[in-house]
Amino acid sequence: MPVLRRLVFMAAIAATTAAVVAWWRRRDEPDASMDPPAWPAFTSPSTAPAPTDNGAAMSSWVIATDDGAAPDGYPIKVKVSSGIFHLPGGRFYDRTNPDRWYATAEAALADGYRQSKT
């Protein structure tokens, strides 16, 4: 009987050792389930087409330039950081330094911006 008990004990130690060694070898392998999600490619807003006067379809917005002048056909000012757009004649229209210019208020609303209070 002691021989059988010793044999079972040795088998248990061997199985435990094998499990620890297998875990030790796998612990440095990267886990595919822990990979961050793949993000879509970034497209810069500066690639928006410039407005045209030749009757072709115009883009809904253009990026603001450093001089602060409104492009032809784009009177709506948008400040991206605040998420607000300003209409001409509005209280803060002249003070706003826009990030984008929109052709219509509907286009700014469709892009998720809200109209200024006054």
C-alpha positions as CSV (number, residue, x, y, z in Angstrom):
1,M,0.0,0.0,0.0
2,P,2.7,2.6,0.8
3,V,4.1,2.1,-2.8
4,L,0.8,3.0,-4.3
5,R,0.4,6.0,-2.1
6,R,3.9,7.1,-3.0
7,L,3.2,6.6,-6.7
8,V,0.0,8.7,-6.5
9,F,1.8,11.5,-4.6
10,M,4.6,11.6,-7.3
11,A,2.1,11.7,-10.1
12,A,0.3,14.7,-8.3
13,I,3.6,16.5,-8.0
14,A,4.5,15.8,-11.6
15,A,1.1,17.1,-12.8
16,T,1.4,20.3,-10.7
17,T,4.9,20.9,-11.9
18,A,3.9,20.5,-15.5
19,A,1.0,22.9,-15.1
20,V,3.3,25.5,-13.4
21,V,5.9,25.2,-16.2
22,A,3.2,25.6,-18.9
23,W,1.9,28.7,-17.2
24,W,5.3,30.1,-16.8
25,R,6.1,29.7,-20.5
26,R,2.7,31.3,-21.6
27,R,2.8,34.3,-19.3
28,D,5.0,36.4,-21.6
29,E,3.0,35.6,-24.8
30,P,0.7,38.5,-25.8
31,D,-3.0,37.7,-25.4
32,A,-4.9,38.5,-28.6
33,S,-8.0,39.3,-26.6
34,M,-6.2,42.1,-24.9
35,D,-5.2,43.9,-28.1
36,P,-6.7,47.4,-28.5
37,P,-9.4,47.8,-31.2
38,A,-8.3,48.8,-34.6
39,W,-9.2,52.4,-35.3
40,P,-10.2,53.7,-38.7
41,A,-7.8,55.9,-40.6
42,F,-7.8,59.5,-39.7
43,T,-8.9,62.0,-42.4
44,S,-8.0,65.6,-41.9
45,P,-10.8,68.2,-42.1
46,S,-8.5,70.3,-44.2
47,T,-9.1,68.0,-47.1
48,A,-12.6,69.4,-47.6
49,P,-13.0,70.8,-51.0
50,A,-13.0,74.6,-51.4
51,P,-16.2,76.3,-52.5
52,T,-16.7,76.8,-56.2
53,D,-18.8,79.4,-58.0
54,N,-19.2,77.4,-61.2
55,G,-22.5,75.8,-60.2
56,A,-20.9,72.6,-59.0
57,A,-22.0,71.1,-55.6
58,M,-20.4,72.9,-52.7
59,S,-19.0,71.2,-49.6
60,S,-21.1,71.8,-46.4
61,W,-18.1,73.3,-44.6
62,V,-14.6,74.6,-45.1
63,I,-11.7,75.0,-42.6
64,A,-11.1,78.5,-41.3
65,T,-8.0,80.4,-42.4
66,D,-5.8,82.5,-40.2
67,D,-7.0,85.8,-41.6
68,G,-10.6,85.2,-40.3
69,A,-12.3,86.2,-43.5
70,A,-15.5,84.4,-44.4
71,P,-15.3,82.4,-47.6
72,D,-17.9,83.2,-50.2
73,G,-21.0,81.2,-49.6
74,Y,-20.0,80.2,-46.0
75,P,-21.4,82.7,-43.5
76,I,-21.9,80.4,-40.5
77,K,-19.1,80.3,-37.9
78,V,-18.4,77.1,-35.9
79,K,-16.2,76.7,-32.9
80,V,-15.5,73.0,-32.7
81,S,-14.3,73.0,-29.1
82,S,-17.6,74.4,-27.8
83,G,-19.9,72.6,-30.3
84,I,-21.7,75.9,-31.1
85,F,-22.3,77.7,-34.4
86,H,-23.0,81.4,-34.8
87,L,-25.2,83.0,-37.4
88,P,-24.5,86.4,-38.9
89,G,-25.9,89.2,-36.7
90,G,-25.7,87.1,-33.6
91,R,-24.5,88.5,-30.3
92,F,-21.1,86.7,-30.4
93,Y,-20.7,86.4,-34.1
94,D,-18.0,89.2,-34.4
95,R,-16.1,87.9,-31.4
96,T,-15.9,84.3,-32.5
97,N,-12.7,82.9,-34.1
98,P,-14.1,80.0,-36.1
99,D,-12.6,76.6,-36.7
100,R,-15.0,76.0,-39.6
101,W,-17.3,77.9,-41.8
102,Y,-20.6,76.3,-42.8
103,A,-22.8,77.2,-45.8
104,T,-26.1,76.6,-44.0
105,A,-27.3,76.3,-40.4
106,E,-28.9,72.9,-41.4
107,A,-25.5,71.6,-42.3
108,A,-24.0,72.6,-39.0
109,L,-26.9,71.0,-37.2
110,A,-26.5,67.8,-39.2
111,D,-22.9,67.7,-38.1
112,G,-23.9,67.8,-34.4
113,Y,-23.4,71.5,-33.6
114,R,-26.0,73.6,-31.8
115,Q,-27.0,77.2,-32.5
116,S,-25.8,79.9,-30.1
117,K,-28.4,81.1,-27.6
118,T,-28.6,84.7,-29.0
